[in-house]
Every structure is written in structure tokens, then in C-alpha cells.
Amino acid sequence: MYKLYIGNLSPSVTVEDLKQLFAERKLPVPEQIILKNGYAFVDFPDQNSAIQAIELLNGKAELHGKVIEVDYSVPKKLRCRKIQIRNIPPHLQWEVLDGLLAQYGTVENVEQVNTDTETAVVNVTYATKEEAKAAFDKLTGHQFDDYCFTVSYMMDTDAAPPVQTPRTRRGGRSSRDQGGCLSRGSGGFGSPHPRQLDFPLRILAPTQFVGAIIGKEGLTIKNVTKQTQSKVDIHRKENAGAAEKPISIHSTPEGCSAACRMILDIMHKEANETNVMEDIPLKILANNSLVGRLIGKEGRNLKKIEEETGAKIMISSLNEVTYCNLERIITVMGDFEAILKAEVEITKKLREAHENDIAACNQQANLIPGLNLNALGIFSSGLPVLPPAAGPRCSVPPVASAGYNPFLSHSPHLSGLYGVSPASAIPYQLSHQAPEQEVAYLFIPTQAVGALIGKKGQHIKQLAQYASASIKIAPPDSPDVTERMVIITGSAESQFKAQGRIFGLLKEENFFSAKEEVKLETHIKVPSTAAGRVIGKGGKTVNELQNLTSAEVIVPRDQTPDENDEVFVKITGHFFASQTAQRKIREIIQQVKQQEQKHQQSASASPHHSK
């Protein structure tokens, strides 16, 4: 139930007067109305009818000569962090509104409310009461085009008096940074979902059809959004002169497909009316990290979709992917119904891969203290620890935000990999000195070398630049070797970025099956004096290390130290396991070095005694 406050009532107003008013405005007539002297309280069954009552009656209805006030009934002590913003214009770009909300503080959650009105309604939760109050004061009456925002406080249950039993924080919140696209926080009109679970359908439309999709005064696109309960962003102002414009559709899977059907139908009709002779295919944009799993091992997934739908599917070359644009184009051709059936299956596969990435990251997010996993671009999706940026294709977003992000790994504005390091972070991560350079030797399948290097070395150069690392591929020892060694030199952050992208590349390019984890062998060198510490007494340390990280860690006992008095430690496992083991071993090395330095300092400070 949603309790509304009705104020500025004449003393002569009766309960029957209020019920009659509700009936006249086609609002639910409450069975019980609590009428006081000059005000009343009314319960409405759902949020939609409560919003309608506020919009239709507040400042617009008159009873016994007085204009009444209608708003949510929220006691002052519970007017904390949650507000509702109504009358948001349907053509407002969501990233604009999201940026506006972020001006007043850290937004913890944005939930879009499904209403029958053309304008949008959102519930916004700020991090603090003061931020919510600032947003309430500044956004009340905020003018955008011909629309004027209306803002109300919402009941913040987290601010309610504590009950006797311990209560955990609500799980509905997803953390997010400032800036980004609102629809990712809500999942589109009428389908509120946690921000990180939203997966938009992104398509390309020929520029000459964009005007028809929008329609006169935006009526056509408004009709699409209303009928399909979706939010549609047309990035028409980006890449002036481009032959095609990206369109992002945010909704449920069914809503996305319905909106896609309507947009494709509009393009076909426009093509017929303008005598465009060529067929109009559907072009879907997908993050490169998802495409390999869409294709499937030996192309089985795509073949199955083509056989079941009768459509022809082509995917743009991997050579077109850059760190400025991580999306590939999936072109679907065939008759109208075949194309739409294929879209459903393609998006289903992409969404499954996206959700698997999220699950994997959420499970591993706390393995390394202070680690910012989203700074890597290994996965297609942003996570609560660092929300990704929104923007049109081939644009570099200025800020990061939460949800699906096809542009994550190339943003120059990403914070440091370790962010604000907690007290538990290893000591050298907190140093203000230049980061210590590390060398790691990563072994990859020989057949993957070409994909890593790219055409004329383009991929490996971009990866080296992105990770700020030196990346070299050692020559093979013999013609028939099954693995090649990749030598990576750089800081801890550079190692994480470079190795992460290489693991991701092997997954994307189907060198491992969809259900098979990418497990690689990595060698790092440690001082021979630290090797014993890595092993531990009776192998205790290395066993604990393996149990903690799920990686296989081996320190070969028959090694001869090299000219630098160093030996190899072999680490085998999936990416997060390997990285955790590497970090832990580096930490042991630092501890040994610090102890040796202290020992040397104490020795030099001790007086020399003669016989």
C-alpha cells in the first residue's frame, strides 16, 4: 500500500467528498480514508495509482473553494535518502538525467517506475540524507524543455527505527558511481532490475531511416517505447556523416525484441516508400568478449541458429576491433520473420554470456584486497565495484557508471587498478614511488599467437599501450611446440591488465570451449633466498597458497639459480587464481626483501669489536 497525504482541506470537506473526487478522476476509491482537521490520509493499492493521484490532484483539484495538496505521506524522521522524480520528458537522454542526478551526490540506486503516463518516473536513493535533500530542493520545479520536474520524498525503510532482530541491508541496491545511463539502472520502462543485470539490445540503423524511426515531433519513437515498455536511445548526434547510427534498447528480453520488430518494420516501410531497392538486414552490436560464445566451438551455435530460423548470419572481422571500439557487428539477413527469430536467439546467447561474466566477477571481486576488477575490460559487463561508462559507439565516455558497457576497457579516465587501497593491501601498493617492474612468463597455445599479435602487430601494440607494459612473444624452441611464451614486463597493475586481456582473448576466440575455464601456466622469478619461504616448512606455505587461490603452485627443487640468483615458480590456473597466487608470492618476496634490508641496516649500525 502507498499512503498519500491530502492537505489544505476545507473544514467542511467530508469523506464522501474525497471519494467522489477520486471517482470523478477515475482513481481507485479507497475503502478507508482517515480525515483530520484540514488534512487526510489515504492508502492506494499500488505505486502507479498513487502517482496518478498525485499528478491529477496535487495543485489541480479544488474542494469547497480550496486547491488541495497531494503527496506521499512520509514522516519527517523518515525523509532520508529516497526521492521520486516525476514528469521526466520521454525524449530526454538518460545519460543526461543520470548526470543531473549525480550533481547532488552519490546515487546508490535508480529504479524506474512502470506507469501509464508518457513521461517517465524514477525512484532515486542517494548515499546520504543531505544529498537527497539537496536533490529534492534543486530538482523540484527543474525545467527541461516544456516539462517541469515534480519531486517527492519516498519512505526510506532503512531509516525506520531498528527492530529487535538484526536486519541486513536491503539487497536491492546496486552501487554505482556518478554519470551513466539511467536505463541501465532500471532495465527500461516498467521493468526495474538491479543495474548490473540490464542488457540492452544495440542495433545499427541506416542514417537515412533515423528520421522515420523518430517520427514527427518524436511521435513514432514514443509509440515504440509505449507499446513495448522499453527505453530507446538513438545516438543520432554522434559520428556526424556516418552511414549508420547506433540505437540502444533497454527493456526485458521480450520488450527489446518487440521494439526491434517495430523499428525494423519502420525501416522496411521507409525503404519501400523511398524506393530503396536493397534488402534491409538487421545489424546487432555486441561486445567482442561475448561474440566467441555466441559463435560456439567450430561455429556450432551460429549454425544451429541459422538452421532453426532460416536466417543468414555474418559477423564482422576481429581485425575491426580496437581498444577504442570493442563491439563487433552481427549482420542478420533473410525474410522479416526469420531475421526476428534469429535476433531472439542471438540476444539470448549474448545475454547468457553477459550474465556468466557478471557471476564470475562477483564471485572473485574480493580475492585481491583493494582490487578494481572493472579497470581491465576482460568482461563485457561492468560490476558494482566500478560501474562502466555509457555512450554511443566509438566514443570515449568522460565518466564511469554502472551496468552493461561496450566501451569499458579503453577509457582513459578509469581509476587506478587498486583504487583506494585498504589497510590490508600489500605494502608496495601503497608506495608513492614509481611502481616496481615485474616480469611474468605466460604460456599460450601456439595457434593463438596470430590472434594475439593481430594484423601487422596491431593487437599486441594496442594491448601493450593499454596495459602500459612491454609484451613480447619468445621464438619457439622447435617447429612443433604446442605452447609459446609471452614475456610481460610492467607494474602489478600492468600485469593484471595484460594477462587479463590475454586470458579473455583466448576465451573470446574459442581456444577453450564455452564451459571450459581458460587455464594457463605462468612463470615468475623469485630470489633464491625467498624460494624456501614460498615453499614453507614441510611445504606448508605452498599448500596453503594452493588451497587459498585454487591455482597449482610449484617451486621445482632441482633448479640452479640464474645470474641474478633467481629461480622460477610455476603457477597454473584460471585468471583469478593465477593472479591471486602471483600477488601472494610477490608479497612474500617483499617481506623477505624488507627483512634482509633491516638485517643489513642493523649489521652496519653494530659497532665492530676487535679481539
Buried (B, 14 or more C-beta within 10 A) or exposed (E): EBBBBBBBBEEEBEBEBBBEBBEEEEBBEBEEBBBEEEBBBBBBEEBBBBBBBBBBBBEEBEBEEBEBBBBBBBEEEBBBBBBBBBBBBBBBBBBEBBBBBBEBBBBBBBBBBBBEBEBBBBBBBBEEBEBBBBBBEBBBEBEBEEBEBBBBBBBBEBBEEEEEEEEEEEEEBBBBBBBBBBBBBBBBBBBBBBBBBBBBBBBBBBBBBBEBBBBEEBEBBBBBBBEBBBBBBBBBEBBEEBEBBBBBBBBBBEBBBBBBBBBBEBBBEBBEEEEBEEEBBBBBBBBBBBBBBBBBBEEEBBEEBBEEBBBBBEBBEBEEBBBEBBBBBBBBBBEEEBBBBBBBBBBBBBBBBBBBBBEBBBEBBEBBBBBBBBBBBBBBBBBBBBBBBBBBBBBEBEBBBBBBBBBBBBBEEBEEBBBEBEEEBBEBBEEEEEBEEBBBBBBBBBEBBEBBBBEEEEBBEBBBEBBEBBBEBEEBEEEEEEBBBBBBBBBBBBBBBBBBBBBBBBBBBBBBEBEEBBBBBBBBBBBBBBBEBBBBEEEEBBEEBBEBBBBBBBBEEEEEEEEEEBBBBBBBBBBBBBBBBBBBBBBBBBBBBEEEEEEEEEEEEEEEEEE
